[in-house]
């Protein structure tokens, strides 16, 4: 077991508006989320002496202007009055949003700082922002890896996920029923989450199956909802967290995807078990807990099949059995393993895993509103698609 | 397909120039490591398998099988707005597991496509001297 178990905690959550019609630039949405998180923790902004984020755009080729399309450590440092002399920061380039939280935990245990603010700000890219393709008047030009994809019309991330899901169905005999179960579960939970983009919009099984194809076999409701918004969290040591406004959500364990993979043009389905397991093993071992100990699982769903892959790679069910696992209400709020209890990226909005972490915190601190799982004591949040990248944490009610 | 002139044009670079030059001659070549024999695609400055720098382009059979496929319905893919819905196949070449190349097919081919369907290379002239390798189902 990891010596840092229970030594740090998440003590505050802040959301900006999650919207497709933002009234302000992304940097100012980030300011809203950061101020809300600091206030939620009951802290003076001058106490925040550490900063960490994973600032990447949602996909290659999307805009990356600081303060408009992304919000970096530098941008927050320059635009928000915090501790007069910040002591520590980290900006992560790989993994995903649990990775900067992992860095924050390590920094806090090392005594590098006392209160870290971690945020994730995401913008909704303009429609034509297509990976690696540029053009001025003449035909669009594809350079770099895009020269082997864009001339064939294959440069969109949704196509990559569709190709992987096609193989999954072929290999295990799964059908769209599995994705429908996941999407409907997420929407039902989002209807209980006032911050969710689809809070007021129920979805029926017919709605799902009648929705338009995006990249077959993925339909509209298999894709997360692109939004502008920011979520921020306050991470601190356990001793400090106990003096703040909220019950602490103790950080019991963490893990990152570290598997080697060799696929130059695409990440393919074949890597999902090996790569996902590399993360999950570290997650479970560090916390001294296993999948059966989780009262809920918040599993990344940038595209819907990723949640299914995580259920298998993290050991909630055996390889190839995800489709059977999600049937018959097992993943519902009142089920055996509630999954994405806040609505996931599919129905809350594309916050790239930060919504998953915020919800894990809410569940183990009795702050999950009408979605509360009674006495939830341990919840994991895992981000990324297992065959590509990812990071995760476990939070617990007791240290 | 429609509107060929507006489809994205590959921009050869120092690494990929032999690949596109061979395509002009209707030949499919892939960068291969002289040390360990691993095929690297897209081409790299060092072998992805063993890090050796002695890499050469070699002819390959141009035969393989459909590794996966998808039907793109969104009309926001640069140059393919008028083609949607269209099919993308990923072909795994016979030479090496997961040596993958992408092609596009018209939607009329949909009934013939499944994972494992045999495919072979052909060369599509996109005009203005641009020739690209494509794969068709066999």
Interface residues (C-beta under 8 A of the other chain):
Chain A: X127 X128 X130 X133 X135 X139 X140 X141 X142 X143 X144 X145 X146 X147 X148 X149 X150 X151 X152 X153 X154 X155 X156 X158 X159 X162 X163 X164 X166 X167 X170 X212 X213 X214 X215 X216 X217 X218 X262 X263 X264 X265 X266 X268 X269 X270
Chain B: X5 X6 X7 X8 X9 X10 X11 X12 X13 X16 X40 X41 X42 X44 X48 X49 X67 X68 X69 X70 X71 X72 X73 X74 X76 X77 X78 X79 X80 X83 X85 X86 X88 X90 X98 X100 X101 X102 X103 X104 X114 X115 X126 X132 X134
